[in-house]
Amino acid sequence: MTMSANDNNNECVYLDYNGTTPIYPPVLEAMLPYFTHHFGNPSSSHYFGQEPKRAVSNARRSLMLLLKSKCDPVEDTIIEKSIVFTGCGTESNNLAIRLALLSSIHKVDNNGLLHVISTNIEHPAITQCLNSYLANGTLAPTIEVTYVEVNEEGIVSAADIMKEIRSNTALVTVMTANNEVGSIQPVFELAKLCRERQVLFHTDAAQAVGKVDLRGLADPTTGADMVTIVGHKFGAPKGIAALYIRPDAFTENGRTNPICGGSVLLMGGGQEGGMRGGTENVPYIVGIGRAATMLFEKRPGNEMIWQYNSRHMESMRERLLFNIIRTLEKIGPMESSIVRTNGPADSKQRLPNTLSIGIKGVRSGELLANIGSVVACSAGSACHSSTCDTQSYSSVLKAMNVPPEYAIGTLRLSVGPSTTEEDVDFAAEVIVAEVKRQLGL
């Protein structure tokens, strides 16, 4: 499968795949009949509901391919209970937190508090949701949160997480991979350790699907309790996501089934096993299912598409970095030190497509504004103008102790399956030219 983000014939190179991906043609093709011919409601028992119902079930099965153990068959009845379709990753994360808290009321301490553990580099869909359950928040039950610090490569220690577990700890939630610097967290180890301590474990895998191997994350004995999957990060449309929920996660170890208390975010007709009311968005569900199956289709040599894509993206990422550094080194003997790579030094601990570089003396907001019509990428800094101060940059970079002079000039460049050598060579040339302009060279 090849798909170019530049198929609209514009001349802008797209290097923001961590922000979103295009809908891949086979995905769109699979979706189209469910807008027209197979338009029925999957909850309807008549003829027009039968094919949509089958399609939704098939999509659940397809998503389980991402997470189940490589050779582990999973019964259809379990799959139906395990995959809950939602409207976005934010909803999946919010739902995971709410279900975990309301199933763990029995663990409140003498002050009526539950405890949640996370890291200091999580997506706002996690941190803002947790804030709403704090003592001064708007939702119940009330919680306290421990944010465990990552190291300078953006990776958290599983041992450090485990040290923070208390008798009232209801949930540990740690992203699978960071969206800014690409650091991959030890989620398999954390899932196993949390299971041993009888604490629910959730991971937001939005950035990891299609880039790293997640099979085994739904292992019934050592896997995660909940996993967030987001369609538009791997070739499906925006507006569709899912939450994997381990069977029995909310009914063991003294927990109370949260559905019985009407605790879901969207209450209504009982769709999605009572976890998410509202008629299912069948075309988009078909889309996310097709995007998942594409990843496991075989290429010549028996290599799966996701494996091929990962190798290709890593190659493009390294070529992009090499070209930027090589060109800047030619400016002068001292100039090579103006570039800093943020994130893990070991490529196996970083997403294959993600490059975060800080450039000393450069304002990333100004750079993006000047190159945005020819190279589409993102800032690792919160600054989006040439007037922001040197303290205005990403909380992730602050958590990693990236020096401010590099953080304020950080770019996030994320390549995709269809990124070409010509794309990255051109992008490097454009970025370096703007860097030289800002530095007056």
SULHU-V711372 format. One record per backbone hydrogen bond with DSSP energy under -0.5 kcal/mol. NH is the residue of the N-H (numbers start at 0). CO is the residue of the C=O. E is the energy in kcal/mol with one decimal. If there is no record, write none. Layout:
# SULHU-V711372
NH_CO_E + NH_CO_E
This chain:
# SULHU-V711372
6_3_-1.3 + 8_5_-1.7 + 12_10_-0.5 + 12_373_-2.9 + 14_12_-0.7 + 14_375_-2.9 + 16_413_-2.0 + 18_15_-1.4 + 19_15_-1.5 + 20_231_-2.2 + 23_21_-0.5 + 23_234_-1.8 + 26_23_-1.2 + 27_23_-2.0 + 28_24_-2.6 + 29_25_-1.8 + 30_26_-1.7 + 31_27_-1.9 + 32_28_-0.6 + 33_30_-1.9 + 34_31_-1.8 + 35_31_-0.8 + 37_32_-2.9 + 38_35_-0.7 + 38_36_-0.9 + 43_40_-2.2 + 48_45_-1.6 + 49_45_-0.7 + 49_46_-1.2 + 50_46_-0.7 + 52_48_-1.9 + 53_49_-2.3 + 54_50_-2.6 + 55_51_-2.3 + 56_52_-2.1 + 57_53_-2.4 + 58_54_-2.0 + 59_55_-1.9 + 60_56_-2.0 + 61_57_-2.1 + 62_58_-2.2 + 63_59_-1.7 + 64_60_-0.8 + 64_61_-0.8 + 65_61_-0.5 + 65_62_-1.1 + 66_62_-0.6 + 66_63_-0.8 + 67_63_-2.9 + 71_68_-1.4 + 72_70_-0.7 + 77_74_-0.6 + 78_74_-2.2 + 79_75_-2.4 + 80_76_-0.8 + 81_77_-1.2 + 81_78_-0.6 + 82_78_-1.6 + 83_81_-0.6 + 83_242_-2.2 + 84_82_-0.5 + 85_240_-2.4 + 91_87_-1.9 + 92_88_-2.6 + 93_89_-2.6 + 94_90_-2.8 + 95_91_-2.4 + 96_92_-2.2 + 97_93_-2.4 + 98_94_-2.8 + 99_95_-2.2 + 100_96_-2.4 + 101_97_-2.5 + 102_98_-1.3 + 103_100_-1.1 + 106_103_-2.4 + 107_104_-1.8 + 108_112_-2.1 + 111_108_-2.1 + 113_141_-2.0 + 114_167_-2.4 + 115_143_-2.3 + 116_170_-2.5 + 117_145_-2.6 + 119_147_-1.5 + 121_118_-0.8 + 125_122_-2.2 + 126_122_-1.8 + 127_123_-2.4 + 128_123_-0.6 + 129_125_-2.6 + 130_126_-2.2 + 131_127_-1.2 + 131_128_-0.6 + 132_129_-1.6 + 133_130_-1.2 + 136_133_-2.5 + 137_131_-0.9 + 138_131_-2.8 + 142_132_-2.3 + 143_113_-2.0 + 145_115_-2.5 + 146_144_-0.5 + 147_117_-3.0 + 147_145_-0.8 + 150_154_-2.4 + 153_150_-2.0 + 160_156_-1.8 + 161_157_-2.4 + 162_158_-1.8 + 163_159_-0.6 + 163_160_-1.4 + 164_161_-1.3 + 168_165_-1.3 + 169_114_-2.9 + 169_167_-0.5 + 170_114_-1.1 + 171_199_-2.3 + 172_116_-2.6 + 173_201_-2.0 + 175_203_-2.3 + 176_203_-0.6 + 177_182_-2.2 + 181_177_-1.1 + 183_348_-2.8 + 184_175_-2.6 + 186_184_-2.4 + 189_185_-2.4 + 190_186_-2.6 + 191_187_-1.9 + 192_188_-2.4 + 193_189_-2.8 + 194_190_-1.9 + 195_191_-1.8 + 196_192_-1.5 + 197_194_-1.1 + 198_193_-2.6 + 199_169_-1.0 + 201_171_-2.7 + 202_225_-1.9 + 204_202_-0.9 + 204_227_-1.6 + 207_204_-1.0 + 208_204_-1.5 + 210_207_-2.3 + 211_207_-1.9 + 213_211_-0.6 + 215_66_-2.3 + 216_213_-2.2 + 217_66_-2.5 + 218_215_-1.7 + 222_218_-2.0 + 223_216_-2.5 + 224_200_-1.8 + 225_200_-1.7 + 226_243_-1.7 + 227_202_-2.3 + 228_241_-2.5 + 230_239_-1.8 + 232_229_-1.2 + 233_230_-2.1 + 235_230_-2.1 + 239_236_-0.6 + 240_85_-1.9 + 241_228_-2.6 + 242_83_-2.5 + 243_226_-3.0 + 244_81_-3.0 + 245_224_-3.1 + 248_245_-2.1 + 250_247_-1.2 + 251_247_-0.6 + 254_251_-1.7 + 255_102_-1.7 + 259_256_-0.9 + 260_257_-0.7 + 261_258_-1.9 + 262_257_-1.5 + 266_264_-0.6 + 273_269_-0.9 + 273_270_-1.0 + 274_271_-1.9 + 275_270_-1.5 + 276_265_-3.2 + 281_279_-1.6 + 284_280_-2.4 + 285_281_-2.8 + 286_282_-1.8 + 287_283_-2.3 + 288_284_-2.0 + 289_285_-2.4 + 290_286_-2.4 + 291_287_-1.6 + 292_288_-2.1 + 293_289_-2.2 + 294_290_-0.9 + 294_291_-0.5 + 295_291_-0.6 + 295_292_-1.2 + 296_293_-1.4 + 298_302_-3.2 + 301_298_-1.5 + 304_296_-2.1 + 305_294_-2.5 + 307_303_-2.3 + 308_304_-3.1 + 309_305_-2.1 + 310_306_-2.0 + 311_307_-2.6 + 312_308_-3.0 + 313_309_-2.3 + 314_310_-2.0 + 315_311_-2.3 + 316_312_-2.6 + 317_313_-2.4 + 318_314_-2.0 + 319_315_-2.3 + 320_316_-2.3 + 321_317_-2.5 + 322_318_-2.5 + 323_319_-2.0 + 324_320_-2.6 + 325_321_-3.0 + 326_322_-1.9 + 327_323_-2.1 + 328_324_-2.3 + 329_325_-0.8 + 329_326_-0.6 + 330_327_-1.4 + 331_327_-0.6 + 331_328_-0.6 + 334_331_-1.2 + 336_333_-0.9 + 337_334_-1.8 + 338_335_-1.2 + 339_357_-2.7 + 341_339_-0.6 + 341_355_-3.1 + 346_344_-0.6 + 348_345_-2.0 + 349_346_-1.4 + 350_181_-2.2 + 353_350_-1.1 + 354_412_-2.2 + 355_341_-0.5 + 356_354_-0.6 + 356_410_-2.0 + 357_339_-3.4 + 358_405_-0.5 + 358_408_-1.3 + 359_337_-3.0 + 359_357_-0.6 + 360_404_-0.7 + 361_358_-1.6 + 363_361_-0.6 + 363_407_-2.1 + 366_362_-2.3 + 367_363_-2.9 + 368_364_-1.9 + 369_365_-1.7 + 370_366_-1.7 + 371_367_-1.7 + 373_370_-2.4 + 374_370_-2.8 + 375_12_-3.3 + 376_374_-0.7 + 377_411_-2.0 + 379_409_-2.3 + 380_409_-0.8 + 382_391_-0.5 + 387_384_-0.8 + 391_388_-1.6 + 392_390_-1.2 + 393_379_-0.7 + 397_393_-1.9 + 398_394_-2.4 + 399_395_-1.4 + 400_397_-1.7 + 401_396_-2.5 + 405_402_-1.8 + 406_402_-2.6 + 407_403_-2.4 + 408_405_-0.9 + 409_406_-1.6 + 410_356_-2.8 + 411_377_-3.2 + 412_354_-3.2 + 412_410_-0.6 + 413_14_-2.2 + 413_411_-0.6 + 414_352_-2.1 + 414_412_-0.5 + 418_415_-1.4 + 423_419_-2.0 + 424_420_-2.5 + 425_421_-2.2 + 426_422_-2.5 + 427_423_-2.4 + 428_424_-1.9 + 429_425_-2.3 + 430_426_-2.8 + 431_427_-2.6 + 432_428_-2.0 + 433_429_-1.9 + 434_430_-2.4 + 435_431_-2.7 + 436_432_-1.8 + 437_433_-2.4 + 438_434_-2.2 + 439_435_-0.6 + 439_436_-0.8 + 440_435_-3.0
